[in-house]
Amino acid sequence: MTLSRRSLLAATTAAGALTATAAAPALAQGGPPGRGGRGLRTGFEQLADGGYRVLAGQKVGVVTNPTGVTREVRHIVDVMHADRRVDLRAVFGPEHGFRGTAQAGGSEGRYDDPATGLPVYDTYLTSGRKLADIFTESGVDTVVFDIQDAGARFYTYIWTLYDCMEAAALAGKRFVVLDRPNPLTGREALGPVLHKEFATFVGREPISQAHGMTVAELAGLFNGEFLARPAELETVRMTGWRRDDFYDASGLPWVPPSPNMPTPETAVVYAGTCLFEGTNLSEGRGTTRPFELIGAEGIDHAWAAAANKLRLAGVHFREAYFAPVFSKFQGVTVGGIQVHVHDREVFDPVRTGIGLLVTARQVWPGFAWREDNWIDKLTGSTQVRTAIDAGATTDEVVAGWRAELAEFRRTRRKYLLYR
């Protein structure tokens, strides 16, 4: 039997509208909760605890996806739709869609949500005046943003945030950001900073590859540094989150923010190993360990051996073989490595990604960049690609962005909301 997207949405969202009575066991979320635990309250929980006063008297639209849930994994749209204190009028879906039925590079289009009857508008790859017109058409006064980020510049939801803030300003709409944890912690910014001439939807503005900020902090940064017309912005902060907390310290359930981000552990490595999207190697899409498994035909044990010789902090590499069920090398058994983070306190995902690129090029004669130089869009300039092609070491590549990263770190500090 073939299901249409609308039928699939009806089946899945009807189940999602039911109220859960207990949170999932901690071990199902990647380990027992740490010191944050149930002391953490997300932006949405703070909003609800305050009786939705921030939204009083407003016609409301929500930019969200499947991650916009309570700790009982009930979607905030379903919760607000059932609450008379909120005048909820519309939903705006990003890449992968509001209910999450689309793969990478896809969205759900315009439809009416079967669970709530609310109109759902598609924001993916829409920006500027066109997106402002969508906000105007929806009839809302206030646009609310609540999406779980993965902590990397090239994860598109932060640029959905940027585009929606810009469009809200153009349309004269108020903009409210409900904050959630950065799964990589918020300790420090890491990696190269985008050069403006390489701006795309995987990087609109000059921030570092792993930004070390929450979405509310990024909203402040966007408003204060980059948007020509700042949005009428209000942020609803978390309580109980500290900058050195990983996601499992939150006590919150993990809902995959995209199909290839299945666990918080994926997010820990993603800010570095996603760089393999810019090469002819598989980055593990189509496996149960995307961004942890990396490989290609013709690679053998030599790569893991070379990578381990780098003695990168907090990580070991295992010789691995796998056959992706989709994406690069679909159905073909390839060789490569599995990334095993054994000490995430000292692990640097960006340096690790660079070390793996350097060693892959050294040990595998078939190594190549994607013909469109997508690696330059991911890293934000030509610096990484040209340095590796010139035979630079991992240390030399990393040294190439030191000055620009220091400058971004100084700017970033002005917008941090948590200790």
Disulfide bonds with the S-S distance in Angstrom:
none
